[in-house]
Amino acid sequence: MKGKTQRYYDANPEAKAKKAKYDSEFQKKREQVKKRVEANRFNRNNPNSTKGDGMDASHKGGKIVLERASTNRARGGAQRR
């Protein structure tokens, strides 16, 4: 089942394109690239992290930890309300 946000973007292609452009620019920022590289390195070198385990490398509390993907990706989003 699609969430409220996805239904909105499906119904409003202009808004979806605007968000995609913003996200693309945001992910190019030096800080975001650094965070992504750190998380990828942590996942690659962590023996507890395996492909398809449903876990994310999460920047939580100033350090990188393994966390359920659903919890990590929901933080600060629509499900927080």
Residue pairs with C-beta under 8 A, 6 or more apart in sequence:
2 10
3 78
3 79
4 78
5 77
5 78
8 15
9 15
9 16
9 19
10 16
26 32
27 33
27 36
35 59
38 57
38 59
38 64
39 56
39 57
39 58
39 59
39 64
40 57
42 49
42 57
42 64
43 49
43 57
46 57
46 66
48 66
49 55
49 57
49 66
54 68
54 69
54 70
55 66
55 67
55 68
55 69
56 66
56 67
56 68
56 69
56 72
56 73
57 64
57 65
57 66
58 64
58 65
58 66
58 67
58 72
60 67
74 80
